[in-house]
Amino acid sequence: MNHYPFIVVEGLDGTGKTTLRKGLFRLFEGLFRVTPLAVLTTNFLNADVVPDLVEGKYQPTAANRDRYLAALAADKRATTERLIAPCLPARPVIADRWLLSELAFFTVKHDLAPKDTYTCLTEQLHVIPDLTLILDITPETAMERAADRSGDATRPDWDVLDIQSRVREVYQSVADAPAAFPALGKVIRINAAQDRATVLLTAWKALTQQGLLPDLEGVAP
């Protein structure tokens, strides 16, 4: 392989995205002596669009929808050009959400079809994930887990069962039509109701099966 993998972890809040990201991070460090780069779905690397990013996410309205969508596209272009693409020759990149969560947001908040959001966000993206891992769990269980965490803010207009159920439906519909969303890379769903070790093992096996891990030969002990 001529570059390390670009991996995305998606799922409802409480499904274990952070836990999986940290587990993958430690495996790459421990086995391959390489430190991955961790990025978020929004990284605020284009200063010109930061106000639209903040307003569109936390105060979404019909009036700011298109500005927010354009701002997300600009931010993702900046992230791929300034962070992801330069890093991949030297280290893996693991993203906590990337495209799929945005498709769900615009479907739920703005009644915009996933394909329309996808087109706007990807038409100028030249780096796509090698693998998108979807941690799947029932919204009820996800919300119970999220509520047990300390220090995490919840949004009354988002972190409710009806909304999270609709978000999961978008995840499932997109995952069921991979040919229509090639910029997600290979999409694999993982049962997040399993214990953490099993989820991590399943993700690692997916990386292995897709040929996304470097050869251990030559790695310094």
N, C-alpha and C positions, 0 to 999 in steps of 0.2 A: 504494500500500500504506500502511496506517495504522500499521504497526509493522515493525520489522526481524525477520528470521527467527530462530527457535529451531532450531538445528541440532544433531543428535546424531551422534557418530562411534562406531561399534561395531566389534568385531572381536577376534580372538584376540590375545594378547600377541605382539608382533613383526610385526604386519600393517602398522604404519605409522600408527597412530591419532594419535600425538603429532605426527608429521611433517605429516600432513594438517591437523590443527588449527592448527598454526603457519602453514602455507601459506595457509589461509583467513583467518586473523587478519591476515596481512600484506597480502593482497589487499584486504580491507575497509579497512584503514588507508590503503593506497596509492591506491586508486581512489575511495573515498568519504569519506576523511578522518574516519573514525569508528573508534573502538577497541572491538572486541568484548569481551564479558565471557566468560571461560572458567570453567566449573564442572566439578565431578567428579560421578560417580554418587552419592557420599556426601559430604556437606559438613559434618556435625556441627553443624548450626545449632539443633538442639533438644537442649539440655544434658541434659534428663531421660532421654534414651534413648541417650546416648553409650556407657555401659557395655555395653548390649545390642548396639549396633552393633559394637563391637570384639570382644566374645566370640563373637557369632554369625558373624562373618566368619572369624576366625582359629582358633576352636575350636568348629566347628559340631557340635551334637549334636541328637538328637531332643528332648531336654529344652528346649533354647533356641531351637528352630526358630521357634515361633510368636512368641516375644518379639522375635527378630531381624526377622522379617517385619513385625511391627507397628512396630518401631523404624525400619526402612527407609521405611515409609509415612509416618511422622511426619516423618522427615528430608526426604523429598521434598516434602511439603506445605510445610514451613518454607522450603526452598530456592526453591520456585516463588513463594511469597508474599513472601519477603523479598529475593530476588535476581532471579529470572528475570522475573516479571511487571512489577516496577518499571522494569527496564532496557529491555524490548523497544520502548517508544516512542522510545528514544533511541539504541539500539545493538543489534547482533546478540548472541545468546548461543550459544556453542558448548560443548557438553557432551562430555567424555571419558567415554563410556558413560552410560547412563541407565536404561532399563527392560529392554532385551533381555538384557543381561548378567545381570541379576537373575533373569530367567526361567530362564536356563541354569543359574545357580548352584543354584537350588532344585530344578531337575529332577535335576541330577547328584548333589548332596549329600543331598537329602532325598526324592527320588522324588516330588516334587510336580509335578503337571501344569502346564505353562506357563499355561494359562488360569486355574487357581486362584491362582497367584502374581500374575498380571496383575490379577485382580479385586481382590485385597487391596491392591495398590499403587496402583491407579488410581481406586478408588471415590470418593476425595475430592480428586483432582487436577483442577483446572479450567484448567490451561495444558498444552497438549500440543505436542510438537515439530511444526514444519512439515515437517521432513525428517529421517529416520534413514538415515544412510549406513552400510552394512555393508561393511567391507573384508574380502573373502573370499580365503582362501589355504589351501593344505593345512596340516594341523596339523604335519606334518614340517618344512615350510619355515618356518612361523611359529616353531617351537621353535628351529630353527637360528638364525634372526635374533635371537630373544630372548636366546639364549645368548651371542651375540657382543657384546651391549651390556654396558658396564661400569657397576657400581654398582647394578644392579637385583637385588633379592632374588628368589629363586625359592622356591616352596612345594612340598615333596616330595609333598604330598597333592593337589596341583592341577596343577602344571606338568609333567605326564607325558602321554605320547602318548595313552593310552587315555582319560583325562579330557578332554583337549583335543579329541579326535575326537568325543566325546559332546557337548561344548559346541557345536562347529560344527554338529552334527546338529540341535540345538535352534534355532540361528540360522536354519538353512535351513528347518526346518519352520514356524517362525513367519513368516518372510519369504514362504513359499509360501501363507500364509493371511492376507493383510492385513486382510480384512474382519472377522476374529475379534479383531484387536488394533488397533482404531482409534487408541488413545492413543499409538501409535508414530509417527503421522503418515504421510506418504508414505515408503515404504521402497524404497530403491534399493541394489542390490548392485554393488560395484565390484571388479573383478579386481585384487587387491593385489599380484599377481605382476608387474604392469607397473612400469615405472620411476616414480619419485616425481612427475616432472613430468606424466606421463600420468594418474596417479591424481588429482592436483590438478586438472588440466584437466577430467577426467570429472566430478568433484564440482562444479566451477564451472558446467559445462554443465547439470548437474542443477538447480542453483539457478536458472539462467537459464530453463530450460524450465518450471519450476514457478512462475515469476513471483515469485521471492522476493528479487530484487535491486532496490534503489531506482533511480530514474532518475538517470543521471549529469548531466543538465542541472541547472544551479544549484549544482553542487559546485565549491567554490572551487579554482582551480588551485594 
